[in-house]
Amino acid sequence: MFASWSRVVRGALAFALAVFASQALAAGTVKFGIAGPMAFIQGEDHWAGAEMARDEINAAGGITVGGKKRKVELVKIDTNEILNVADAATALERGITRDKVDFVLGSFRSEAALAMQEVAMDYKKVFIVVGASLDQLSANVEKDYERYKYWFRISPLRSSDLVKSSFAMLGSVAGEIKKELGVPVVKVALVAEKAAWTEGFVKAASGAIPKMGMELAGVWQPSATASDVSADLTAIKGSGAHIVFTAISGPMGVALGRQMGEMRIPAIPFGINVEAQKEGFWKATDGKGNYVSTLNFYADVEITPKTLPFVQAFRKKHNRLPTYTATTYDAVHVLKMAVETAGSLDADKVVAALEKVEMVGTASLVSFDKQHDVTFAPGKTMPLGVQWQDGELVAFWPNGWNGITFKGVKPFKVPPHMKGQ
């Protein structure tokens, strides 16, 4: 009953927004709502990437809409989604109804992105996710195209594709361990935070690891916000694991990296660890996060011709490497391209243009599949494998995978203490 009434109210508000659409055009701007957890690095980089795109576009005159140039205006929407999922939908609805944003970019936590997706679809707002990986978000597009066609994802890959990438890298890491240690069978401990996005990861990894000729030493699922995982690591050490295969997006990633170093766990942590993507990870772990490895989308390597110029400009402005949520930069540029192709801010026309877009981005060659996910394929969109090596975040993968090697990739290192040194 309440859900039905809520949808009726949203429908009425959506009609009112259409009436006011001409006012946004008259104001001479195109409004991008940047939605993310602004008290955390993920939201900071949502905003930072979008700011860089805005400044570039406006310096060049703006976005051409119907033959007229309009400047990009950013609206900050603090979703608070890391601490409170319910806050995200409320914040987004406020951005749409009060701030009259034309498009929405961002989100990080998958549970929040699902709630925000419903709000954006109620208002028929193009919503490009830059941070949440849950497969269900894109599956909704295929299940009910007319309702969910306004949703797209530019970063990261959906969870199932992240798993495929992780397995490809896992095989490479296991090969290095076999070569360095001479072990016949590599043992893998799976560590995944308790969250919706890791459910498929855990299920897939648990089945795939034995099929890849490795032994599953066990599964551990601490809280995403845990500050102490020493009990889990003690058990992992006792299991004899050589690899700690991670699926972590929250601050627990720092605790894992620091305590693995403190406890000298004879295993290499590899997988998804969003905290380890940040250059501040080294300081946060007091330098004890050496050899922690993770998927990433930015490093000092040439993924596309735009990667290094963007990374260098970002570092000059913010004194650090961008995290993957800074691909709001690409999302703003993709929307500019779509709006100019459509010649309009009309959501249906912009969707039609987005479905055909092909653009060289900073982290990939951007195009979208039938579920409106960024296309995962060699030469299209694929993550990097990066490793902390003595205070430097080094890209080690792909290094010959499917014939692809990015300029700047360096060798993976097995920790000396795994060799008894």
C-alpha positions as CSV (number, residue, x, y, z in Angstrom):
1,M,0.0,0.0,0.0
2,F,2.7,2.5,1.0
3,A,4.9,1.5,-2.0
4,S,2.0,2.1,-4.4
5,W,1.2,5.5,-2.9
6,S,4.9,6.4,-3.0
7,R,5.0,5.6,-6.7
8,V,1.9,7.7,-7.3
9,V,3.5,10.6,-5.5
10,R,6.7,10.2,-7.5
11,G,4.7,10.1,-10.7
12,A,3.1,13.4,-9.9
13,L,6.4,14.9,-9.1
14,A,8.0,13.5,-12.3
15,F,5.2,15.3,-14.3
16,A,5.9,18.5,-12.4
17,L,9.6,18.2,-13.3
18,A,8.8,17.9,-17.0
19,V,6.9,21.3,-16.7
20,F,10.0,22.9,-15.2
21,A,12.5,21.3,-17.7
22,S,12.3,24.5,-19.9
23,Q,13.5,26.5,-16.9
24,A,16.7,24.5,-16.7
25,L,17.3,25.2,-20.4
26,A,16.6,28.8,-19.9
27,A,19.2,28.9,-17.2
28,G,21.8,28.0,-19.7
29,T,23.3,25.0,-17.9
30,V,23.2,21.2,-18.0
31,K,23.0,19.9,-14.4
32,F,24.8,16.8,-13.5
33,G,24.0,15.3,-10.1
34,I,27.1,13.7,-8.6
35,A,25.8,11.2,-6.1
36,G,28.2,9.5,-3.7
37,P,29.4,9.1,-0.1
38,M,31.1,12.5,0.1
39,A,32.7,11.9,3.5
40,F,34.7,9.0,2.0
41,I,37.3,8.8,-0.7
42,Q,34.9,7.1,-3.1
43,G,32.6,10.1,-3.0
44,E,35.5,12.5,-3.1
45,D,36.7,11.0,-6.3
46,H,33.2,10.9,-7.8
47,W,33.3,14.7,-7.4
48,A,36.9,15.2,-8.3
49,G,36.6,13.3,-11.6
50,A,33.4,15.2,-12.5
51,E,35.0,18.5,-11.7
52,M,37.9,17.9,-14.1
53,A,35.5,17.0,-16.9
54,R,33.3,20.0,-16.1
55,D,36.3,22.4,-16.2
56,E,37.5,21.0,-19.5
57,I,34.1,21.1,-21.2
58,N,33.2,24.6,-19.9
59,A,36.6,25.9,-21.0
60,A,35.8,24.7,-24.5
61,G,32.5,26.4,-24.5
62,G,30.2,23.8,-22.9
63,I,27.7,21.2,-24.3
64,T,25.9,21.9,-27.6
65,V,22.2,21.3,-27.0
66,G,19.9,22.1,-30.0
67,G,22.5,24.4,-31.6
68,K,23.2,26.3,-28.4
69,K,26.1,26.0,-26.0
70,R,25.3,25.3,-22.4
71,K,27.8,25.1,-19.5
72,V,28.1,22.1,-17.2
73,E,26.8,22.6,-13.7
74,L,27.6,20.0,-11.0
75,V,25.3,19.4,-8.0
76,K,26.8,17.5,-5.1
77,I,24.5,14.8,-3.7
78,D,25.9,13.2,-0.5
79,T,24.3,9.8,-0.3
80,N,26.0,8.7,2.9
81,E,25.5,5.2,1.5
82,I,28.6,3.6,3.2
83,L,27.1,4.3,6.7
84,N,23.3,4.3,5.9
85,V,21.9,2.7,2.7
86,A,18.5,4.3,3.3
87,D,20.0,7.8,3.1
88,A,21.0,7.3,-0.6
89,A,17.5,7.1,-2.1
90,T,16.3,10.1,-0.1
91,A,19.4,12.2,-1.1
92,L,18.9,11.3,-4.8
93,E,15.2,12.2,-4.7
94,R,16.1,15.5,-3.2
95,G,18.6,16.1,-5.9
96,I,16.0,15.4,-8.6
97,T,13.0,17.2,-7.1
98,R,14.8,20.2,-5.4
99,D,17.9,20.7,-7.4
100,K,16.4,19.7,-10.7
101,V,19.4,17.7,-12.0
102,D,19.3,16.6,-15.6
103,F,21.5,13.5,-15.2
104,V,22.8,11.4,-12.2
105,L,26.2,9.9,-11.9
106,G,27.8,7.9,-9.1
107,S,26.9,5.6,-6.3
108,F,29.3,3.1,-4.7
109,R,27.5,0.6,-2.5
110,S,25.4,-1.9,-4.4
111,E,22.5,-2.0,-1.9
112,A,22.3,1.8,-2.2
113,A,22.6,1.7,-6.0
114,L,19.6,-0.6,-6.2
115,A,17.5,1.8,-4.2
116,M,18.8,4.8,-6.2
117,Q,18.0,3.0,-9.4
118,E,14.4,2.7,-8.5
119,V,14.2,6.5,-7.7
120,A,15.9,7.5,-10.9
121,M,13.7,5.2,-13.0
122,D,10.5,6.6,-11.4
123,Y,11.6,10.0,-12.6
124,K,13.0,8.8,-15.9
125,K,16.4,10.2,-15.2
126,V,19.5,8.9,-17.0
127,F,21.6,7.4,-14.2
128,I,25.1,6.2,-14.9
129,V,26.6,4.2,-12.0
130,V,30.3,4.8,-11.3
131,G,31.2,2.5,-8.4
132,A,28.6,-0.3,-7.7
133,S,29.1,-3.7,-9.3
134,L,26.0,-5.8,-8.5
135,D,24.8,-7.9,-11.5
136,Q,21.2,-7.3,-10.6
137,L,21.5,-3.6,-11.5
138,S,22.1,-4.4,-15.2
139,A,19.9,-7.5,-15.2
140,N,17.0,-5.2,-14.4
141,V,17.5,-3.5,-17.8
142,E,17.1,-6.8,-19.7
143,K,14.2,-7.9,-17.4
144,D,12.1,-4.7,-17.9
145,Y,13.7,-2.5,-20.6
146,E,11.0,0.2,-20.7
147,R,11.4,1.0,-17.0
148,Y,15.2,0.5,-16.5
149,K,16.5,1.7,-19.9
150,Y,17.7,5.0,-18.3
151,W,20.3,3.1,-16.2
152,F,23.9,2.5,-17.4
153,R,27.2,1.5,-15.7
154,I,30.6,2.8,-16.7
155,S,32.6,1.5,-13.8
156,P,33.5,-0.9,-12.4
157,L,32.6,-4.0,-14.4
158,R,29.6,-6.0,-13.1
159,S,30.4,-8.5,-10.4
160,S,30.4,-11.5,-12.7
161,D,32.9,-9.9,-15.0
162,L,35.0,-8.7,-12.1
163,V,35.1,-12.4,-11.0
164,K,36.2,-13.5,-14.5
165,S,39.0,-10.8,-14.4
166,S,40.0,-11.9,-10.9
167,F,40.2,-15.5,-11.9
168,A,42.5,-14.6,-14.9
169,M,44.8,-12.7,-12.5
170,L,44.5,-15.4,-9.8
171,G,45.9,-18.0,-12.3
172,S,48.8,-15.6,-13.0
173,V,49.6,-15.0,-9.3
174,A,49.3,-18.8,-8.5
175,G,51.8,-19.5,-11.4
176,E,54.3,-17.1,-9.8
177,I,53.9,-18.7,-6.4
178,K,54.4,-22.2,-7.9
179,K,57.5,-21.1,-9.7
180,E,59.0,-19.2,-6.7
181,L,58.1,-21.7,-3.9
182,G,58.0,-24.9,-5.8
183,V,54.7,-26.0,-4.3
184,P,52.6,-28.6,-6.3
185,V,49.2,-27.2,-5.2
186,V,48.5,-23.6,-4.3
187,K,46.1,-23.2,-1.3
188,V,43.6,-20.2,-1.5
189,A,41.8,-18.6,1.5
190,L,38.8,-16.6,0.4
191,V,38.1,-13.4,2.3
192,A,35.0,-11.5,1.3
193,E,33.2,-8.8,3.2
194,K,29.6,-9.4,4.2
195,A,27.8,-7.5,1.4
196,A,25.3,-8.1,-1.4
197,W,27.9,-7.7,-4.1
198,T,30.2,-10.4,-2.8
199,E,27.5,-13.2,-2.7
200,G,28.1,-14.2,-6.3
201,F,31.9,-13.7,-5.9
202,V,32.0,-16.2,-3.0
203,K,29.8,-18.8,-4.8
204,A,31.8,-18.5,-8.1
205,A,35.2,-18.6,-6.4
206,S,34.3,-21.5,-4.2
207,G,33.5,-23.6,-7.2
208,A,36.2,-22.3,-9.6
209,I,39.3,-22.5,-7.3
210,P,39.3,-26.4,-7.2
211,K,38.7,-26.5,-11.0
212,M,41.7,-24.3,-11.5
213,G,43.9,-26.9,-9.8
214,M,44.1,-25.1,-6.5
215,E,42.8,-26.0,-3.0
216,L,40.2,-23.9,-1.2
217,A,41.6,-23.5,2.3
218,G,38.4,-21.9,3.6
219,V,36.0,-18.9,3.4
220,W,36.1,-16.0,5.8
221,Q,33.6,-13.1,5.8
222,P,34.3,-10.3,8.3
223,S,32.4,-7.0,8.3
224,A,33.3,-4.5,5.6
225,T,34.0,-2.0,8.5
226,A,36.0,-4.4,10.7
227,S,39.1,-2.8,12.2
228,D,40.6,-6.0,13.6
229,V,40.8,-9.2,11.5
230,S,43.6,-10.9,13.5
231,A,41.4,-13.8,14.5
232,D,40.6,-14.5,10.8
233,L,44.2,-14.2,9.8
234,T,45.3,-16.5,12.6
235,A,42.9,-19.1,11.2
236,I,44.1,-18.4,7.7
237,K,47.8,-18.8,8.7
238,G,46.8,-22.2,10.3
239,S,45.2,-23.3,7.0
240,G,48.5,-23.1,5.2
241,A,47.0,-20.8,2.5
242,H,49.4,-19.3,0.0
243,I,47.0,-16.7,-1.4
244,V,44.4,-14.6,0.5
245,F,41.8,-14.0,-2.3
246,T,39.9,-10.9,-1.4
247,A,36.6,-9.2,-2.2
248,I,36.7,-6.1,-0.1
249,S,35.3,-2.6,-0.8
250,G,35.2,-1.2,2.8
251,P,37.8,0.0,5.3
252,M,38.4,-3.5,6.4
253,G,40.8,-3.7,3.5
254,V,43.2,-1.4,5.5
255,A,43.1,-3.6,8.6
256,L,43.7,-6.7,6.5
257,G,46.8,-5.2,4.8
258,R,48.2,-3.9,8.0
259,Q,47.7,-7.0,10.1
260,M,49.0,-9.4,7.4
261,G,52.2,-7.4,7.6
262,E,52.3,-7.2,11.3
263,M,51.6,-10.9,11.7
264,R,53.9,-11.8,8.8
265,I,51.3,-14.1,7.3
266,P,53.1,-16.2,4.8
267,A,50.5,-15.6,2.0
268,I,50.0,-13.0,-0.7
269,P,46.8,-11.0,-0.5
270,F,45.2,-10.6,-4.0
271,G,41.8,-9.8,-5.4
272,I,39.5,-6.8,-5.0
273,N,40.6,-4.4,-2.2
274,V,39.3,-0.9,-2.9
275,E,41.2,0.6,0.0
276,A,44.5,-0.7,-1.6
277,Q,43.7,1.2,-4.8
278,K,44.5,4.4,-3.0
279,E,48.0,5.9,-2.6
280,G,47.1,6.6,1.0
281,F,46.9,2.9,1.6
282,W,50.7,2.8,2.3
283,K,50.5,5.4,5.0
284,A,47.2,3.9,6.4
285,T,48.9,0.6,6.9
286,D,52.1,2.1,8.3
287,G,54.0,0.6,5.4
288,K,52.9,-2.9,6.4
289,G,50.7,-3.3,3.4
290,N,53.6,-4.3,1.2
291,Y,52.8,-6.8,-1.5
292,V,49.0,-6.3,-1.1
293,S,47.5,-6.7,-4.6
294,T,44.2,-5.7,-6.1
295,L,42.2,-5.0,-9.2
296,N,42.3,-1.4,-10.2
297,F,41.4,0.9,-13.1
298,Y,44.1,3.5,-12.9
299,A,47.9,3.4,-12.5
300,D,50.9,4.9,-14.2
301,V,50.4,2.8,-17.3
302,E,49.0,3.6,-20.8
303,I,45.6,1.8,-21.0
304,T,44.4,4.3,-23.6
305,P,46.0,7.5,-25.0
306,K,44.0,9.4,-22.4
307,T,45.1,7.5,-19.3
308,L,48.4,9.0,-18.4
309,P,47.4,12.6,-19.1
310,F,44.4,12.2,-16.9
311,V,46.3,10.4,-14.1
312,Q,49.0,13.1,-14.2
313,A,46.5,16.0,-14.2
314,F,44.6,14.3,-11.3
315,R,47.8,13.8,-9.3
316,K,48.9,17.4,-9.9
317,K,45.6,18.7,-8.6
318,H,45.1,16.2,-5.7
319,N,48.6,14.9,-5.0
320,R,47.5,11.3,-5.4
321,L,46.4,8.6,-7.8
322,P,42.6,8.6,-8.7
323,T,40.5,5.7,-7.5
324,Y,38.1,4.0,-10.0
325,T,35.2,6.2,-8.9
326,A,37.0,9.1,-10.6
327,T,35.7,7.6,-13.9
328,T,32.8,10.1,-13.4
329,Y,35.3,12.0,-15.6
330,D,34.5,9.6,-18.5
331,A,30.8,9.5,-17.6
332,V,30.4,13.3,-18.0
333,H,32.2,13.2,-21.3
334,V,30.1,10.2,-22.5
335,L,26.9,12.1,-21.6
336,K,28.2,15.2,-23.4
337,M,28.7,13.1,-26.5
338,A,25.2,11.5,-26.2
339,V,23.5,14.9,-25.6
340,E,25.2,16.4,-28.6
341,T,24.3,13.4,-30.8
342,A,20.7,13.5,-29.6
343,G,20.6,17.3,-29.9
344,S,18.5,17.3,-26.8
345,L,18.3,16.7,-23.1
346,D,15.2,14.4,-23.6
347,A,16.0,11.2,-21.6
348,D,14.7,8.8,-24.3
349,K,16.8,10.5,-27.0
350,V,19.9,10.5,-24.8
351,V,19.4,6.8,-24.0
352,A,19.3,6.0,-27.7
353,A,22.5,7.9,-28.3
354,L,24.2,6.2,-25.3
355,E,23.4,2.8,-26.6
356,K,25.4,3.5,-29.7
357,V,28.3,5.5,-28.2
358,E,31.9,4.5,-28.6
359,M,34.5,6.7,-26.9
360,V,38.1,6.5,-25.9
361,G,38.0,7.1,-22.2
362,T,40.7,7.3,-19.5
363,A,40.3,3.8,-18.2
364,S,38.8,2.0,-21.2
365,L,37.3,2.2,-24.7
366,V,33.7,2.9,-23.6
367,S,30.7,1.2,-25.2
368,F,27.7,-0.4,-23.6
369,D,26.2,-3.9,-24.0
370,K,22.5,-4.8,-24.2
371,Q,22.2,-4.6,-20.4
372,H,23.7,-1.1,-20.5
373,D,26.9,-2.3,-18.8
374,V,30.3,-1.1,-20.1
375,T,31.6,-3.8,-22.5
376,F,34.0,-6.2,-20.9
377,A,36.5,-7.6,-23.4
378,P,40.2,-7.4,-24.2
379,G,40.8,-4.1,-26.0
380,K,37.6,-2.7,-24.6
381,T,37.2,-2.5,-20.8
382,M,39.3,-4.6,-18.5
383,P,40.8,-3.9,-15.0
384,L,44.5,-3.7,-14.1
385,G,46.2,-5.9,-11.6
386,V,48.3,-3.7,-9.2
387,Q,50.6,-4.5,-6.3
388,W,52.2,-2.5,-3.5
389,Q,56.0,-2.8,-3.9
390,D,58.0,-0.9,-1.3
391,G,55.7,2.1,-1.2
392,E,54.9,2.2,-4.9
393,L,51.7,1.0,-6.5
394,V,52.8,-1.0,-9.5
395,A,50.7,-2.5,-12.3
396,F,51.6,-6.1,-13.1
397,W,48.6,-7.3,-15.2
398,P,47.8,-7.8,-18.0
399,N,51.2,-8.8,-19.1
400,G,50.6,-10.8,-22.2
401,W,47.0,-11.9,-21.3
402,N,45.2,-12.5,-24.6
403,G,48.1,-10.7,-26.3
404,I,47.6,-7.5,-24.3
405,T,50.4,-5.8,-22.3
406,F,50.1,-2.1,-21.3
407,K,53.1,0.1,-21.5
408,G,54.4,0.5,-17.9
409,V,53.5,-2.9,-16.5
410,K,56.1,-4.4,-14.2
411,P,56.7,-8.0,-12.8
412,F,54.7,-9.3,-9.9
413,K,56.6,-10.0,-6.7
414,V,56.2,-12.8,-4.2
415,P,56.9,-11.6,-0.6
416,P,60.4,-12.7,0.7
417,H,58.9,-14.0,4.0
418,M,56.9,-16.5,1.9
419,K,60.3,-17.9,1.0
420,G,61.6,-18.0,4.6
421,Q,63.7,-14.8,4.1
